[in-house]
Amino acid sequence: MADKQGQDSQRRRTPPNVNPNVPPLMPQNLPPHQSLRQTQQQMTQMQDYIRQAQARDYQL
């Protein structure tokens, strides 16, 4: 069955492929009490932890 535009009215358009669970990019989604400096410090701590883990794996 065709509608006024000549398209199949039974067929629905495909919704856009958007994942609603993806948070916006940093630093816009920081909580008000958390500064960018704190997150950089946390990132440095994480990098140090990763380096230690890699060094441990390398020694095995």
Helices and strands as residue ranges (DSSP letters): H 36-59
